Amino acid sequence: MGFHTFLGGDIGVVHGMGRLSRELLESSGFPVLSSAEHGGQLRKAADLFNIPLNDWLDLSTGINPNGYPVGHIPAEVWQRLPEENDGLELAASRYYQSEHFVALPGSQWLIQSLPSFINAGASKLKVGVFEPSYFEHAKAWRDSGHQLIPLKHDLPEDEIERLLIQLDVLVVVNPNNPTGRIFQKNTLLKWHAVLQQKGGYLVVDEAFMDADSTNSLVPDAHQAGLVVLRSLGKFFGLAGVRLGFVFAEQGLLTEVKNRLGPWSIAHPTRWAAKQALEDRGWQNTTRNTLKAESERLINFLEVAGLNASGATPLFVWVESPVATQWHQSLAQQGILVRLFVASSVSGSASLRFGLPADEQGWRRLESALDYSSNEIMKTNR
């Protein structure tokens, strides 16, 4: 069954009901990537849509497509065991303006381990997690046997504050991935005070904070009951090095360090990260560039009839009742974006668009958006 034939059939009926059905797409034999998976599933997309890997434009991750240029790594870096006095921690303390941290083999390591650090008493905790948001937070707490309290992504702040009395832990991705919502620093500190007073925790994932760190809680993370995560994967575009940092009170940091053991961060990773964290010129230029490119992406999408529901300098989020149609149409043209299906908590289906790496990518996206817009408009008349 061809793409246009399919869209002209049952999917139109589903769209008229205000929802797009993943089950309907799958039952019709049409390729669908799981919305529970992460962005960047490029090999799976290539297999599903029968398009060669090198022919794809991957806009599904929110990772800076023009990341830090690491350059040549000296041979001795590959040959010698890593050492902690190599300057990485000093570079990190200067960049983040804090000494209360431990380097991690990716912030994902801490996300998966955090329930065991926080819940020493083995009691069942009530954990507030926003939807949609970074899926791994909810998964880690659920897999550890805790009770998740789903919070709609646009829940007003006063309602969130009223809910704190019910929670032991509140997890905030700031800015939120994928909605782009940003909570102000003073608001988060107020919530932390409420939670900490009753022995609770505020966990803040700042994976997308580097482009504008105004509302970062890193300087305050030495306080009990506050855990902050940072990563080199997004702004620096170094997802492959698998390096993150956790900022917290000393007791928790000591536990983390003991569990990590020696040589947890590869020597090439430490070498590359040190260069990136020290390069203020590249950081400042990149912040300006990403802001301009995010605004350009918003304009491209608006021309195609997709109005931004939220954005950061690294991605744009769009809610749409025809999000699945957009996702499939773009994928048929070899452009991968991230699809989030509708749910009773998160609301309507949505898409997250990352930034193209170069002018060729921008032109290709513009052409594909124009084509898809026309085809979807015809289908839904």
Secondary structure, 3 states (H helix, E strand, C coil): CCHHHHHCCHHHHHHHCCCCCHHHHHHCCCCCCCCCCCCCCHHHHHHHHCCCHHHCEECCCCCCCCCCCCCCCCHHHHHCCCCCCCCHHHHHHHHHCCCCEEEECCHHHHHHHHHHHHCCCCCCCEEEEEECCCHHHHHHHHHCCCEEEEEECCCCHHHHHHHHHHCCEEEEECCCCCCCCCCCHHHHHHHHHHHHHCCCEEEEECCCCCCCCCCCCHHHCCCCCEEEEEECCCCCCCHHHCCEEEECCHHHHHHHHHHHCCCCCCHHHHHHHHHHHHCHHHHHHHHHHHHHHHHHHHHHHHHCCCCCCEEECCEEEEECCCHHHHHHHHHHCCEECEEECCECCCECCEEEEECCCCHHHHHHHHHHHHHHHHHHHHHCC
